[in-house]
Amino acid sequence: MPARIIHLLGGADASSVAPFRIVDALARHIDPRRYEIALWFLYWGGPLVREAEARGCRTQVFDWAHGSKQPLEALRFWRAVRSESPAIIHQHFGGRSARILARQASGAPVVLHVHSRIDEGRNNRPIRHSLTGVDTVIAVSRAVAAQVGATVAEVIYPGVEVDEARHARAHRELVIGSAGRLIGLKGYSCLIRAMRPVMAKVPDLRLEIAGDGPERAPLERQAADLGLVDRIRFLGWKPDIRSAMRDWDLYVQPSFEEGFGLALLEAMAAGLPAVATAVGGHTELVEQGSTGWLVPPGDPHALARCLLDVVGNCECLSEIGGRARVRALRHFSADRMAAQISAVYDRLLQGSAR
């Protein structure tokens, strides 16, 4: 009988899509004869619940956003863990109370999976990670591991599916794409500012932004104010981002901070060359000049110069994109991630069996 692993996620909407994609890829690539993956959403429901269930994953949804202020929901969580008898608790979101209650209810070891260096809910302050009740720490990048404590956290890069071949583009114009939550931290205002001088010199150029969030309306107004409303398209949230990427020639990720950069990796796996800011995990993904280009964060002039250089040399895009896809296949595949996380599970279960 496979060992049951409960993954604790936050909400089931776009704000939690990156950790969800990691768990979803793990569930599809881990050996089902050895491990059964369940997804529990601690904060609220949403479209990710239906997506997980459509793939055959067992789910539960709680309304436990306020910790000790919600004792009845904490009790419901404790009872649910106790009834499931998991072999391992794999925590992506939630504080000490969630893992301590889970351990008390089941006796299962706890994996803490750290995805970020900052707390967006607290004005982007650096996270001070508590390791109380944690048996093993996984970090999504060396940048995140350094903040947790390099001797404590094991770096396991997220893995994605890698296209066997880059899809042929059906359009004639050049399309730049980007994907992410529309919040200030993602740097989309800087990208739109950078597009004005670029589009002035490249008439057959379009920008598409896939994602949603509180900054969408201000960003749309900014594009209109700059006279770019007809050349910048806001696509909204795309559950299948690869479908949008098939129409793109170049990917841009203008974030001010990224623990890893899963959308950037998705673009590389789709065979897209990328321009990204030199922050966090981006520097571990992109090899400067070989699989993409890195620029300073928050600098629209540097971003515009880089984009003009790149689109002015279009013949290199396919070659760079091909190398990006090969790098994703060799170093960031879902199979590799699943094997490494399986090894963590094996060690924990062997230790608890002694």
N, C-alpha and C positions, 0 to 999 in steps of 0.2 A: 504494500500500500504506500503511495507516495506521501512524503512528508508535507504537511500543510504549512505554507508560508503566508502570513498576513502582512500585506503592505499597507501602511498607514499614510494616506495622502491628505491633502487639504481639501479645498473645494473641488467640485467636478465641472468647473467652467474653464474659460480660457486662461484664467490666472494660474492654473495648475497644470497647464498642458505639457510643459517640458518634463516634469517628473512623471506624469502619466505616460508620455511616449517612451520613457526609459523602461517603466514597468511593463508596458504593453509589449515592447520588443523582447524583454526578458521572458514574459509568459509564452511568447511564440517560439523562442529558441532554446529554452531550458528543457531538459529531458522530462517529459510528463510522467514517465514511469517512476521518477525519483522525487519530483517536486510538483506540488499543486499550488498555484498562485491565486490568492484572493486579494481583492482590492477593497479597502475600507476608506470611505471619504468622511473625514471627521467634521467638516464644517458645513457643507450643504451639498445638495444634489445638482444635477445639470447634465448636459449632453454627453459628458465623458462616461457617465454611468451606463447609458444605453450603448455606447460604443464598446465598453468593456464587456457587457453582457452579450452583445452580438458576437463577440469573439469567444464566448463560452466561459468567461471568467466569472466567478462568484463575487458578488458585491454586497456591501452594506453601506448605508448612509446614516450619518449622525448629524445632530445639530449642536455641536459642542465647541463653539468658537470662543467661549469665555471661561474655560478652565474651571477653577474651583468655584466660580460664581454659578455654575450649573450642576449642582450635586446630583440631580435626578438623571441628567444625561450621562454623567460620569458613572453612575450606578448601572445604567443601561449598557454602557460600553463594557464595564467590568463583567457583567453577566454574559454579554455576547462573546467575549474572549473566553470566558470559562466554559461556555457550551461548545466552542469550536475546538478547544484543546490544540492550539497550533504548536508546531515544532519550533518555529522561529518567528519573532516579530521583527519586521523590517520597516523602520520608521523613516519617512521622508519629511513629514510635517508633524507639528504638535510638540508640546513641551515635555518637561520631566513627568508631569502628572500622567500623561498618556502611557508612557513606557513603564512607569512604576506600577500603575494599575494593571497593565497587561502582564507584567512579570508576576505580580501577586496572584493574578487570576489563573495563570497557566504554568508558571515556573519556566517559561521558554526564554532562551537567550535573546538579546536585543541587538540588532544591527542599526546603527544610526547612519543614514545616508545624507551627506551634507552637499547641498546644491548651490549655495550662495555665500557671499562674504558680507552682504549687507541685509538689513531688515527694512524692507520697503514700507512696512506699517509704522515704522518709527523714524521717519524722515531720512531713510537711507543710512542710518547709523550702522557702523560695523557690528556684526553679530559676535556676541561673547558666548561661545558654545559651552553649555553644561554637559558633562559626560557622566553625570550621575545615572546609574542604572543601565549603562551601555557596556556591552561586551566587545563590540567591534565597530570601528568607524570607517566608512567608505567616503571618499571625496571625489567629486566629478572632475577635478583637475589639480595640477600641482599648485596653482594659485590658491585654490580653496584649501587644500591640505596644509599649506604653509600657515594659514590663519588658524586652523584648528590645532595644529601642532604636527609638524612633518613626521615625527617619530610615532605619532598616535594614529594618524589616518592613512589608510591604504588607498592609493589612487587607482580607480577603475573608470576609465573613460566611458561615457555613454556610447552605445552602439546603434547603428541604423542599417537599414537595408540599402544595398548599393546596386544601382542600375547596372545591368550588363553592358549597356551601350547608351550613349547620349542620344536623346531623341532629336530628330531633325526639326528645326524651326520652320513653321509654315509662313511666317510673315517676312516682309522686306525691311521694315523699320527696325531699329535697334531698341530693345526693351531691357531696362534695368529693373530689377525686382528686389523687394525686401519684405521680410515677414517678422512680425512680433507684436506684442501688446502695445497699444498706443498710449504710452505713459511717458512722462518727461525723461525718465532714466534711459529710454531706448534711443534718444537722440534724433528723432524724426524731424524736429524743427530745424536742426542743423543740416540734415540731408536736404530738406526742401530749399533752404537758403543756398546750399551748394549747387542745386540744380539750375538756378537761374542763369549764371554765366555759362554753364555747360550747355544748356538748351539753346542759349543765344548763338552758340557756335556750331551746334549740331542740330539742324532742323528736324531730322528724321529720328528723333529720340523720344521715348516715352518712359515714364516711371510708374510702376505699379507697386502699391503697398498692401500686403495682405495682413489683416489683423484688425482688432477693434479695441476700444478702451475709452477712458474719459477724455483723452486728448484729440479724439477724432475730429470733432467740430472745430476746435481752434486750428488744427492742422489744415483742414479744408479751407478755412478762411484765409490762412496764410498763403496757401497755394493760389487762391483767387486774388489776393492783394498783390502777389508778385506776377500776375498775369499768366499763370501756369495751369489754370483750372482745366483746360482742355488737354493738357499733356501729362497730368498726374492723376492716376485713377486709384481710388480707395476701394479695395475689393471686399472688405469686411473679413470676418473670421472664416478661415478655410480649414475644415476638419482634415482634408486631404491636401496638404500644402504641395505635395509633389505634382499634382495636376496643374497648379498655377505655375510652378517652376518650369514646366515643359515649354512655356511660352517666353521664357526669359533668356537673355544672352549673357547677362552679368548680374551678380548678386552683390548687394551692399548691406552691411550691418553697422549702423552708426552709433552703437550703444556707448554710454558713458561708463558702464560697468557690466560685466558678464562673468558669472562663475564658470561657465563653460562656453555656451553658444551653440545650442542644439540646432537651431534653424540654420546657422552657418554651416554646420556639419551636413545637414540635409541637402543644402545647396551643393556642397562639394560632392556628395554621393550621387547627386543628379548630374554631375559633370559640368557644373557652373564655376567659372573663375569668380573670385570674390575680392571685394575691397572691404576691409573691416577695420575698426578702431583697435589700436594696440592696447587692449585692456584684458585683464583676467585670463580666462581660458582661450581667448582668441589667439594669443601669441603661441599657444601650444598646438593650435589647429593649422594656422596659415604659415607656410614657409615663404618668406618675403621674396617676391619675384619669381618663385617657382610654381606655387599653387595658388597664389593670390598676392594681395598687397595690403600692408598695414599702414594706417595713418593715425595721427594724434587725435584723441577724442575731443569733441567740442570745438573743432577748428574747421569751419565751412570752407575757408580759403584753401587749406591743405587738401581737403576732400575734393574740392572742385578741380584743383590742379591734377590730382591723381586720376580722377575720372576722365578729364580731358586727354591725359596721356594714354589712358587705356583705350578709350573709344576711338582715339586717333590712330590706333594700331590694331584694328579689328582682326587682322589675320592671326594675331597671337591668342585670341580668346579661346579658340577650339583646343589649341595645344595646352594652354594653361588649365583649361577645364578638364582635359583628359588626365593631366597629372594630379589634379585635385581629386578626381574620382578614384584613381589608383591609390592615392594616400588614404582616402576614406576606407577603401577595401582592405588595405593591408594593416591599418592601425586602429580603425574605429568601426569595425563590423559588429553587428548584433551577435553573431556567433562567438566572437572573441569576448564580448562583454558577458554573455551568458556563461561561458566557461569559467571566467574569473569569479563571477558571483557564486556559481555553483561550488567552486573551491572554498570560498568563504563559508558557505552553508555546511559543506562537508566537515570543515575544521570545527565549527561550532557544535555540530551534532556528535562528532567523535568525542569532543571534550565533555559534553553533557552526559554521554553514555558511561563515562568512567566513574 
